[in-house]
Amino acid sequence: MAEELRKVVILGGGLTGISAAIHLRRPWVLFEREANLGGLAVTEERDGFHFDLTGHWLHLRDPAIKQLVAEVLPVEMDSVQRRARIFSHGATTLYPFQANLYGLPPEVIKECLLGVIEAKMQPEGASPRNFEEYCLRHFGVGISRHFMIPYNEKLWGVHPRTITADWCSRFVPLPNLEQVVAGAVGADAGRMGYNINFSYPKQGGIETLTRALAARIQGGEVHLRSSVESLDLRRREVVVAGERVFYHAVVTTLPLPELLARVSDLPDTIAAHASRLRCTTLRYLNVATRSRPAADWHWIYVPEKRLPFYRVGIYSNAAASMAPAGAASLYVELADRGPVGDATLSDVAQGLVAIGAIGSPGDIRFADAREIKYAYVVFDEHYQAATTAIFSFLESHAIYSRGRYGAWTYNAMEDCLLAGREVAATIDAAPGSKTP
């Protein structure tokens, strides 16, 4: 087939796929499995309560992405100052834990402070081999034992000693000793973290942003309810719903194992790397309440092993429109990856009372169980070698795997928008690319 007749094929219509379509100058065609674009950045509605697929708070730092969001939603977005908390040892403290020890039991504060001081006095030494060593190196024994290790074990579903620290450079604040001490005695340690502020739609949840971005798409074709069946690298074709589409390049946002399972004649070495990719499933609850909670936070981290969840968020504290007047909509991220039964729901209700999210179990109007199969990529000892080999192989065939699960990484929504822009520029600038 003549190269000029081949298009860029975009597989997946989440934020990365949408961004790629917006930024590409070369002709493209997008295939999305669901009935609507959005991927995981969509919003569910029930009885006037709105729920994203857990917390989707938009943290913007890139000037061009800020401008794009401002153009598609000029007055519909609110800028919100983060209110994040930690619940541990029966106390609610400020985020991040490592810089806000004030309010914890005195013996815990003492252990954490002594641990930080000891860690700061140690020589630099070799790079940490895993995330547990990273925590001990930077925070000491106390903070690691009381928050970092138990919280991250609940979140990732594996012990921190089995994962590397490759994911955390931007997401885990590293206060200096002065800030740790200030936060321990109740002085202002200063706000820190990549998510000090966030943007969020005034109405309709995060899908309001997704729809506005999708409306910006032009210059290509969008096919919904269209699942990719196979990719033939030799023929440079994609089969979708029985239809063969020849490609110039492929932008894929499918979870990496799902993509590789569809590639024909995958070399044994790449298949072996693919078999080592690990990811944990997230089970969570959409919770509607009959009254507004006394808690004013947007989300709270819960390292306590006795509680069945590791993070709870209150959408309606960020945007009142997410719930009917006088009520609230919450998300509850569960530490247990097993099925959600009556016992779990009872434990969750009691736990929500304990952390101050609701006044009593009877305040829950409904709690709907949900699942995200691909939630947290496990950065184990095989991660670097596997992903390096896989992406090198794919890109040698003009297949660009991007987005949170396409790139098999841990990132935020803006990163997905940036990835779409980056891959569009890469394809448009490649030798042999011709733009209309």
Wavefront OBJ file of the C-alpha trace (Angstrom):
o trace
v 0.000 0.000 0.000
v 1.246 3.486 -0.831
v 2.616 5.116 2.316
v 0.604 8.283 1.777
v -2.603 6.252 2.147
v -1.623 4.914 5.545
v -2.884 6.694 8.633
v -1.811 6.936 12.234
v -3.942 4.469 14.175
v -4.788 5.494 17.735
v -5.884 2.641 19.971
v -7.767 3.879 23.009
v -9.699 7.092 23.545
v -8.593 8.085 27.021
v -6.753 11.315 27.759
v -3.601 10.238 25.934
v -5.485 9.136 22.826
v -7.551 12.321 22.819
v -4.435 14.454 23.221
v -2.671 12.627 20.394
v -5.672 13.226 18.132
v -5.727 16.922 19.042
v -2.033 17.424 18.320
v -1.425 15.171 15.286
v -1.055 16.904 11.918
v -0.938 13.663 9.956
v -4.277 11.886 9.142
v -5.390 9.551 11.935
v -8.124 7.143 12.941
v -9.017 6.428 16.579
v -10.618 3.230 17.882
v -12.206 3.138 21.335
v -13.689 0.014 22.932
v -16.328 1.839 24.980
v -19.375 3.790 23.854
v -17.732 7.095 24.821
v -14.286 8.601 24.882
v -12.570 9.156 28.203
v -10.921 5.936 29.356
v -10.625 6.158 33.140
v -11.339 9.903 33.160
v -15.117 9.468 33.160
v -17.864 10.085 35.694
v -20.700 7.856 36.858
v -24.041 9.251 38.047
v -26.622 7.611 40.300
v -29.596 9.333 41.935
v -27.957 12.733 41.650
v -24.612 11.532 43.074
v -21.554 11.734 40.829
v -18.445 9.556 41.068
v -15.222 9.553 39.091
v -13.191 6.356 38.880
v -11.723 7.353 42.267
v -9.838 10.620 42.684
v -9.179 12.440 39.421
v -7.816 15.775 40.585
v -6.083 17.679 37.786
v -2.606 18.993 38.648
v -1.294 21.318 35.944
v 2.256 22.572 35.538
v 2.857 22.743 31.761
v 1.963 26.176 30.295
v 0.617 24.794 27.011
v -1.590 22.212 28.760
v -2.852 24.930 31.102
v -3.713 27.008 28.051
v -5.470 24.077 26.361
v -7.641 23.439 29.425
v -8.412 27.151 29.718
v -9.488 27.237 26.068
v -11.803 24.219 26.211
v -13.262 25.126 29.619
v -12.789 28.872 30.050
v -15.100 29.307 33.058
v -16.095 25.778 34.081
v -12.999 24.848 36.119
v -12.301 25.764 39.736
v -8.829 26.079 41.230
v -8.877 24.281 44.580
v -6.320 24.430 47.376
v -5.559 20.894 48.523
v -6.888 19.711 51.865
v -5.275 16.303 52.407
v -4.973 14.487 55.718
v -3.476 11.371 57.338
v -5.339 9.149 59.808
v -3.089 7.077 62.073
v -2.874 6.187 65.764
v -6.398 7.540 66.176
v -5.319 11.041 65.095
v -5.980 13.112 61.994
v -2.893 15.055 60.894
v -1.856 17.150 57.928
v -0.299 15.768 54.749
v 2.466 14.828 54.175
v 3.021 12.634 57.224
v 6.795 13.113 57.214
v 6.473 16.882 57.682
v 3.392 16.969 59.943
v 3.935 14.760 62.982
v 2.183 17.177 65.354
v -0.928 15.600 66.867
v 0.436 12.053 66.977
v 1.170 10.329 70.303
v 4.369 11.748 71.860
v 6.201 8.417 71.739
v 5.491 8.156 67.999
v 6.756 11.681 67.375
v 9.903 10.919 69.356
v 10.599 7.730 67.387
v 10.021 9.501 64.084
v 12.240 12.481 64.931
v 15.104 10.332 66.194
v 14.823 8.191 63.069
v 15.000 11.192 60.742
v 18.008 12.623 62.581
v 19.802 9.288 62.423
v 19.014 8.926 58.720
v 20.280 12.438 57.953
v 23.549 11.686 59.760
v 24.288 8.575 57.730
v 26.760 8.784 54.805
v 25.165 8.754 51.357
v 26.207 5.202 50.478
v 24.911 3.123 47.588
v 21.575 3.817 45.926
v 18.609 2.142 47.636
v 17.849 -1.264 46.135
v 14.116 -1.022 46.811
v 11.443 1.338 48.104
v 11.783 0.132 51.694
v 15.474 1.068 51.659
v 14.564 4.381 50.015
v 12.188 5.174 52.893
v 14.692 4.181 55.561
v 17.393 6.235 53.838
v 15.327 9.420 53.608
v 12.916 9.194 56.539
v 14.449 6.859 59.084
v 12.927 3.948 60.971
v 10.025 5.764 62.701
v 8.358 7.448 59.741
v 8.955 4.354 57.627
v 7.351 2.073 60.240
v 4.406 4.292 61.109
v 3.447 5.482 57.618
v 5.591 4.914 54.551
v 5.840 1.128 54.645
v 2.316 0.212 55.837
v 0.591 2.764 53.612
v 2.448 1.794 50.455
v 1.973 -1.903 51.164
v -1.777 -1.280 51.289
v -1.684 0.805 48.107
v 0.557 -1.395 45.925
v -0.625 -4.719 47.293
v 2.997 -5.861 47.740
v 5.622 -5.111 50.380
v 7.789 -2.031 49.582
v 10.938 -4.171 49.703
v 9.729 -5.926 46.527
v 9.421 -2.720 44.465
v 11.987 -0.165 43.391
v 11.834 3.564 44.064
v 11.758 4.417 40.347
v 8.186 5.708 40.522
v 8.414 8.054 43.467
v 10.745 10.968 42.730
v 7.907 13.400 41.995
v 5.234 11.919 44.199
v 6.887 11.537 47.603
v 7.866 14.874 49.240
v 11.320 14.964 50.858
v 11.302 17.599 53.629
v 14.544 18.775 55.155
v 15.257 18.330 58.852
v 14.078 21.839 59.727
v 10.719 21.172 58.093
v 10.344 17.826 59.893
v 11.062 19.436 63.257
v 8.727 22.368 62.541
v 5.920 20.000 61.617
v 6.531 17.938 64.756
v 6.117 20.867 67.146
v 3.134 22.424 65.372
v 4.990 25.176 63.514
v 4.325 25.711 59.812
v 6.523 23.341 57.827
v 5.340 24.859 54.550
v 3.132 23.287 51.919
v 4.844 20.659 49.819
v 4.122 18.080 47.164
v 3.211 18.167 43.485
v -0.515 18.453 44.308
v -0.663 21.565 46.503
v -3.407 22.893 44.241
v -5.615 21.172 41.712
v -8.225 22.044 39.122
v -11.633 20.423 39.024
v -14.855 21.025 37.049
v -17.580 22.962 38.819
v -20.198 20.574 37.418
v -20.314 17.001 36.148
v -17.089 15.526 37.527
v -13.879 14.955 35.590
v -15.787 13.807 32.513
v -16.668 17.461 31.916
v -13.001 17.986 31.061
v -12.816 14.831 28.955
v -15.833 15.837 26.870
v -14.495 19.345 26.344
v -11.158 17.984 25.153
v -12.867 15.442 22.883
v -14.849 18.271 21.281
v -11.510 19.793 20.264
v -10.674 16.786 18.072
v -10.684 17.340 14.328
v -8.969 16.071 11.213
v -9.530 12.377 11.782
v -12.029 9.586 12.355
v -13.348 8.317 15.693
v -14.850 4.822 15.935
v -16.533 3.867 19.205
v -17.389 0.362 20.408
v -14.390 -0.844 18.403
v -11.931 -3.223 20.051
v -8.577 -4.062 18.536
v -8.244 -7.757 17.757
v -4.691 -8.070 16.476
v -1.625 -6.247 15.181
v 0.423 -7.673 12.326
v 3.881 -6.094 12.427
v 5.065 -7.501 9.130
v 2.054 -6.253 7.178
v 1.769 -3.110 9.329
v -1.917 -3.620 9.855
v -4.356 -3.502 12.735
v -7.502 -5.618 12.801
v -10.445 -3.947 14.534
v -13.888 -5.561 14.556
v -12.829 -7.682 11.576
v -11.661 -4.691 9.566
v -8.033 -4.452 8.445
v -6.454 -1.011 8.755
v -2.978 -0.382 7.398
v -0.952 2.003 9.504
v 1.862 4.487 9.177
v 2.286 4.401 12.963
v 0.283 3.209 15.944
v -0.337 5.166 19.133
v -1.606 2.659 21.653
v -2.876 3.400 25.154
v -4.003 -0.155 25.846
v -2.552 -1.673 29.013
v 0.794 -3.015 27.849
v 0.013 -6.721 28.513
v -3.250 -6.353 26.566
v -1.409 -4.870 23.605
v 1.322 -7.501 23.553
v -1.260 -10.287 23.714
v -2.613 -8.973 20.409
v 0.696 -8.711 18.546
v 1.171 -11.550 16.093
v 4.513 -13.349 15.908
v 5.810 -11.774 19.099
v 9.458 -12.817 19.552
v 10.061 -15.222 22.414
v 12.362 -12.769 24.173
v 9.693 -10.058 24.175
v 7.010 -12.524 25.236
v 9.242 -13.523 28.167
v 9.584 -9.894 29.201
v 5.826 -9.436 28.841
v 5.203 -12.334 31.223
v 7.090 -10.439 33.942
v 4.915 -7.326 33.852
v 2.960 -7.004 37.098
v 0.076 -4.799 38.129
v -2.376 -4.761 41.022
v -6.142 -4.515 40.716
v -8.040 -1.826 42.612
v -11.389 -2.502 44.220
v -13.193 0.538 45.522
v -16.588 1.801 46.614
v -18.728 4.658 45.397
v -20.376 5.814 48.625
v -23.368 8.149 48.864
v -24.325 9.656 52.211
v -27.573 11.083 53.545
v -25.881 14.119 55.082
v -22.762 16.206 54.645
v -19.714 14.956 56.575
v -18.111 17.021 59.297
v -14.735 16.351 57.665
v -13.592 19.142 55.357
v -10.745 17.283 53.644
v -10.665 16.286 49.986
v -8.875 13.006 50.645
v -7.216 11.177 53.514
v -4.456 8.545 53.637
v -4.908 5.621 56.020
v -1.843 3.469 56.831
v -3.537 1.627 59.723
v -3.697 -2.089 58.940
v -6.809 -2.502 61.079
v -8.838 -0.382 58.641
v -9.932 -1.940 55.326
v -9.063 1.029 53.094
v -5.940 3.017 52.383
v -7.459 6.193 50.952
v -10.838 7.912 51.095
v -11.882 10.984 49.150
v -14.897 13.271 49.331
v -15.757 14.569 45.852
v -18.428 16.924 47.126
v -15.897 18.763 49.304
v -14.142 19.810 46.099
v -17.320 20.462 44.077
v -20.653 20.624 45.892
v -22.447 19.673 42.663
v -21.097 16.120 42.956
v -23.911 15.278 45.412
v -27.462 16.467 46.110
v -27.800 19.351 48.561
v -27.057 18.255 52.123
v -25.454 14.950 51.028
v -22.006 13.796 49.966
v -20.302 11.514 47.454
v -17.155 9.630 48.449
v -14.725 7.102 47.047
v -13.173 4.414 49.255
v -10.096 2.586 47.944
v -9.839 -0.878 49.468
v -6.640 -2.576 50.568
v -8.111 -6.047 50.017
v -8.023 -7.078 46.346
v -10.651 -9.786 46.927
v -14.406 -9.649 46.261
v -16.411 -7.088 48.215
v -18.897 -8.816 50.499
v -21.201 -7.815 53.346
v -18.408 -8.160 55.911
v -16.223 -5.736 53.948
v -19.060 -3.236 53.655
v -19.681 -3.414 57.398
v -15.975 -2.923 58.148
v -15.829 0.011 55.739
v -18.837 1.688 57.360
v -17.272 1.364 60.818
v -13.946 2.581 59.450
v -15.509 5.645 57.863
v -16.985 6.523 61.244
v -13.584 6.053 62.882
v -11.828 8.488 60.535
v -14.623 11.047 60.761
v -15.861 10.710 57.192
v -19.436 9.891 58.310
v -21.335 10.224 61.577
v -22.720 6.683 61.730
v -23.038 3.597 59.490
v -26.704 4.488 58.943
v -25.601 7.654 57.175
v -24.625 5.586 54.126
v -27.364 5.712 51.505
v -25.672 3.261 49.148
v -22.205 1.828 48.485
v -21.493 0.423 45.017
v -18.467 -1.823 44.500
v -16.281 -1.140 41.480
v -13.039 -2.536 40.076
v -10.161 -1.230 37.987
v -8.226 -4.216 36.679
v -5.068 -2.292 35.854
v -4.518 0.130 38.716
v -0.943 0.195 40.041
v 2.027 -0.988 38.031
v 4.441 -2.965 40.212
v 7.965 -1.615 39.827
v 9.775 -4.821 40.727
v 13.290 -6.011 39.858
v 12.187 -7.042 36.346
v 10.468 -3.745 35.491
v 13.343 -1.773 33.974
v 14.749 -4.520 31.761
v 11.303 -5.649 30.609
v 9.931 -2.236 29.683
v 13.172 -1.114 28.018
v 13.223 -4.164 25.764
v 9.499 -4.052 25.012
v 9.348 -0.368 24.098
v 12.479 -0.613 21.947
v 10.936 -3.521 20.059
v 7.574 -1.813 19.584
v 9.016 1.481 18.407
v 11.204 -0.340 15.872
v 7.838 -1.217 14.287
v 6.417 2.328 14.632
v 4.214 1.349 17.577
v 4.222 3.943 20.350
v 2.796 2.770 23.652
v 1.818 5.761 25.779
v -0.383 6.821 28.694
v -0.387 5.457 32.232
v -0.914 1.825 31.264
v 0.450 1.983 27.753
v 3.741 3.312 29.125
v 3.325 0.956 32.098
v 4.071 3.611 34.677
v 2.696 5.701 37.536
v 1.633 9.194 36.555
v -1.068 11.856 36.650
v -3.668 13.089 34.164
v -1.526 15.918 32.868
v 1.232 13.414 32.123
v -1.200 11.573 29.852
v -2.051 14.781 27.999
v 1.661 15.534 27.672
v 2.313 12.007 26.375
v -0.273 12.482 23.634
v 1.326 15.750 22.594
v 4.818 14.255 22.676
v 3.984 11.211 20.581
v 2.128 13.342 18.018
v 5.219 15.516 17.598
v 7.430 12.423 17.334
v 5.302 10.885 14.593
v 4.835 14.128 12.669
v 8.586 14.764 12.704
v 9.605 11.234 11.708
v 11.191 10.675 8.286
v 8.545 9.861 5.704
v 5.765 11.664 7.535
v 3.741 13.957 5.359
v 1.157 16.358 6.681
v -1.798 17.634 4.663
l 1 2 3 4 5 6 7 8 9 10 11 12 13 14 15 16 17 18 19 20 21 22 23 24 25 26 27 28 29 30 31 32 33 34 35 36 37 38 39 40 41 42 43 44 45 46 47 48 49 50 51 52 53 54 55 56 57 58 59 60 61 62 63 64 65 66 67 68 69 70 71 72 73 74 75 76 77 78 79 80 81 82 83 84 85 86 87 88 89 90 91 92 93 94 95 96 97 98 99 100 101 102 103 104 105 106 107 108 109 110 111 112 113 114 115 116 117 118 119 120 121 122 123 124 125 126 127 128 129 130 131 132 133 134 135 136 137 138 139 140 141 142 143 144 145 146 147 148 149 150 151 152 153 154 155 156 157 158 159 160 161 162 163 164 165 166 167 168 169 170 171 172 173 174 175 176 177 178 179 180 181 182 183 184 185 186 187 188 189 190 191 192 193 194 195 196 197 198 199 200 201 202 203 204 205 206 207 208 209 210 211 212 213 214 215 216 217 218 219 220 221 222 223 224 225 226 227 228 229 230 231 232 233 234 235 236 237 238 239 240 241 242 243 244 245 246 247 248 249 250 251 252 253 254 255 256 257 258 259 260 261 262 263 264 265 266 267 268 269 270 271 272 273 274 275 276 277 278 279 280 281 282 283 284 285 286 287 288 289 290 291 292 293 294 295 296 297 298 299 300 301 302 303 304 305 306 307 308 309 310 311 312 313 314 315 316 317 318 319 320 321 322 323 324 325 326 327 328 329 330 331 332 333 334 335 336 337 338 339 340 341 342 343 344 345 346 347 348 349 350 351 352 353 354 355 356 357 358 359 360 361 362 363 364 365 366 367 368 369 370 371 372 373 374 375 376 377 378 379 380 381 382 383 384 385 386 387 388 389 390 391 392 393 394 395 396 397 398 399 400 401 402 403 404 405 406 407 408 409 410 411 412 413 414 415 416 417 418 419 420 421 422 423 424 425 426 427 428 429 430 431 432 433 434 435 436
